[in-house]
Amino acid sequence: MLRQALLQMSKSDRVRHLVETAPVSRGVVHRFVPGADVDDAVRASSELVASHRLVTIDHLGEDVFDLAHARTTRDAYVTLLQHLSDAGLSADGRAEVSVKLSAVGQALEGDGEKIALEHAWDICQAAQQAGTTVTLDMEDHTTTDSTLSVLRDLRGDFPWVGAVLQAYLRRTEADCKDLSGNGSRVRLCKGAYDEPESVAFQSRDEVDRSYVRCTKVLMQGEGYPMLATHDPRLVDIGGALAVQAGRSQGSYEYQMLYGIRPDEQQRLADQGEKMRVYVPYGDDWYGYFMRRLAERPANTVFFLRALATKG
């Protein structure tokens, strides 16, 4: 119930105004979003890379319905990639970028998918020049087919483009099989959108079981699994399935969100595992932040405690 309420609040302009104008909000959000501009993203990335963690960076924003805005987002990514290259962070994919297609035009009427593909191609070209990679974020289920179509087109020129699959969708185990081929980079996450029962598992246990089944498919495939989870049980299961599949460290990676379980992130990195941190930046942090609260009750407690203490 709390999760659904928070996801609904993420769409409320009234609640958004209240959260964004609360004096304490920016300070609390800083735990999950290091800042608003490219320098903040580069600074946070530098600190993480220095601690032997990897990085993927998301320029926050989604559901863009204006072509000029979509172009601005594309340009922001190109600029970010140049900054990462100049800082020596992009070589060998140590710092890459994650892109939501809805932020670069997918939702535009008419040729939205074509426009998103063109903008994503520009970002991939900039990433290739910087010596790094791009992962296409997945959004709600209505965009899954379109996103996978763009992925296939991009992989014609950039075979290293990563996909994201969400374990709570009923279709995802089959999608994992389709995308488990040689060289295919796939991030597996649980999913953070409010989806109907007809397309998505609703209980935590069902989602967890789906996550394990999907992990097994990816580990047994020929691609490069990227396990995005903060759940210690799923981290351990992922490692066990990697061993069972005869995989060595470096043939897969773990991913966690910036500001969540940093000690566990460091522990995995210190053990020689590839550990990548998802770093968001930008002014449009509200929707991202509310989904983080919805994913983990502990995050909500943290936020409410801060409001009570500082408000």
N, C-alpha and C positions, 0 to 999 in steps of 0.2 A: 504493500500500500504506500509506504514512504517513497519507494523508488518511483512509482507511477506519479505520485504527487509532485515530486521534484522534476520529473521529466515534463509534466504539464506546466510547471512554473517556468521552465526554461523557455517556453513559448509565450509567456505573459509579458506584455510591454509594461504593465503596472508594476509587477514584481521586479522586473528588470530595472526599472527606474529606482525603486526603493533600495535594491542591492547596490546599484552603481553609485548612488548618492550617499550611502551610509559611510560616515567617516572612516570606519574600521575596515571596510571591504577591501580597499586596495592593499592594505597591509596584509590581510589574510590571504587574498588571492595571490600575493607575491610568492607564497609557498609553492604554488602550482604553476604560475606563469612568471618567468623571471623579469619581464619588462615589456615595453611597448614597441621599441624600435630595434633595428638590426644590430646595433652595438650591444644591446642587452642579450640578444640571442647568441652573438659571437662570444661574449664574455662568459656566459653560462656554459657554452660548448667547450671553450678553452679549459675551464675548470674541470669539466667532466673528462675530457680527453687526457688531461694531466693525471687523472686518477685511474687511468687505464680502462675507462668506460668509453663506449661508442655513443654516437648521437644521431637522432633523426629530428629535424626541425620542421615545425608546422607554423606557417604564417596564418594566424587565426582569421576566420571568416568563412561563411558558407551561405548558401541560398542567395547568390548574387543574381539579380534580375536586370542589371544594367550593363551594357557592353563596355562602357568606359571603366566601370568598377572592375569587371573581369580582367581587362587589360592592365589595370593598376596592380591587381594581385599578381598577374604574370610577371610584370616588371619588378615587383617586390622580391619574388623568388630569384629572378635573374641577378638582381643586386645582391641578395643574400649569398648566393653561390659565389659571386665574385669576391665578396668579403671573406667568406670561408677559405677560398683559395689563397687570397692575399695573406691570411693569418696562418697558412700552412695546416689547416684543419681538414681539408677535403681529400687529401691524398689517400688512396687505398680505401675510400669509403668510410673513413673514421667518422666524418660528419656528413650525413646525407640529408635529403629533404623529403617530407611527406606532403602530398598535395591532395586536397579535396576537389574533385572535379566540379562540384557545385560552386566553388569559389572562383573558378576560371571560366564559367559560362554554361555549364551543363543544363541549368534550369531556364536558360533563355528560350523564348518562344521561337519555334521554327527550326533554326539550325543550331540549337544549343549544344548538342552532342558534337557536331562538327567543329564548332568554335572552341569547345573545351579540349578537343583533340589537338587542334592547332596550337592553343596556348600551352597545353601539356608538352607538346613536341618541342616548343621553344625552351621550356624549362629543362627538358631532358637533354637538349643540345648544350645548354649552359652547364648542366651537371657533368656531361661527358668531357667538356673542355676543362672543367675543374678537377676531373679525376675521381668523381664520385657517382652516386646513384640516386634514383628517385623511387619512392613507393607511393602508389595511388591509394589513398585512404578510402575505406568503404563507409557509406552512409546508410540511410534507411533502405528497407528492402525494395522500395519502388525504383531505386537507382542501380540495383545490382547488375542487371543484364546490360544496361548502358555502360556502366563502369568496366565490366569485363570485356565488352566490345572495344572500348577505347584502349584497354590494356593490350588486347591482341594486336591492334593496329600499331601501337607504340613499339611493341616487341619486335615488329618487323625491322625497325631501324635500331632499336635499343633493347636487345634481348635481356638485359639485366634489370629492367623495370620491375619493381616489386608489386605484388598484389596483397590485398588484405581480405581475409575471409572471417566471418563472424559465426562462432560456434552455436549461437542461439537460433540461427536460422535452420530450418529443417533440411534445406537443400545443401548445406555446406559440406557434409561428408562427401557427396558426389562431386562438388566443386573441387575439393581437395584432391580427389583422384584425378580429375581433369588437369589440375595444375601442379602435379607432383613430378613432372618430367625433368629431364636433365637441365640444370641451370636455372630453373624456375625458383625465384625468391617469393616465399609466401609468409606473410605475418598472420598468425592465427590469434584472434582475440575472442572474448566472450560476446561482445556487442553491447552498445550503450543507448539504443533507441527504443522507443515504446512501440513494440510491434504486436500485431494481432496474433491470436493463437493459431490461426489457420496457416501462418508461415513461420512461426517461431515457438520454440519451447518456452514455457512460462515459469517453471519452477527452477530453483537453483540446482537441484540434483540432476534434473534433465539436462540443463546446460552444461554442467560439469561432465556428465557422462558423454555428451556429444563432443566436448572439448578433448577428452581422452581418445575417443574413437578417431577424431580428426588428426590429433597429434600422431597416433599410430600410423595412419595413412601417409602423412607427410614424412615421418622418420623412415618408413620403409620405401619411400620413393627415391628418386634420383635428384630431387631439387634441394633447396636450401631452406629449411624450416626456421621461422622466427617466432618463438613462443612468447606472446605478449600476455603476461599474467602476473599478478601479485600474490596469488594463492600459493602458499608454501607446499601444499599437497600436489598441486599441478606442476610446480617447479620440479619437485622430486620425481613425479611420474614421468615428466618429460625427459629428465636425465636417465631414468631407468629404461625408457623406451628407446632412447638413443643408443645405449649400451646393447640392448637386445637386438637392435637393427645393425649393430657392428659399426656405428658411427664414432668418430673420434672428436675431441674438442676442436672447435673451429669449423666443423661441418654443419653447424646450426648455431643459433644464438637465442638468448633470452632478451626480452624487452620489458621495460617498466616505465611508468610515467614520471616525469620530473616532479620531485617533491614527495613521492610515495615510496615508502620502504627504502630510503637511501642506504641504510646500513646493510640490508640484504643485497642491494645492487652491488655495493662494494665487496661484500663477502664473495659473491659469485665471480666478480672480476678478479679478486685476489686468488681465487682457486683456479684461475686460468680459463674460465668460461668467457665467451663473448657476451658482453652485457651492454645492450644499447638502451639509451634513455631518450624518451620522446619529449622533446622540448618545444612547447608552444610559446609564441610571442605575438604581441600586437594589442591594439585597443579593443578589438572585438572579442573579449574574453568571456562574456557572460554565458553564452550557450555551452561552451566548453566546460566552464567552471561548474555549472549546474549538473552536467552529466557526470562529472567526477564525484559530486556529492551523491548522486543517485546510485553510483556503482558501489560505494562502500559506506555503510553507516558510520564508520569511524571518522570519515571525512566530514560528515554532517555534524557530528558531535564536536569535532575540532572547530568548525566554523561557528556553531552556536555558542560554544564556550568563549571564543574570542569576542563575539558580539556582547556577551554578558559581562565580560571582563573590561572591555575597552569602550563599550557603547555608552 
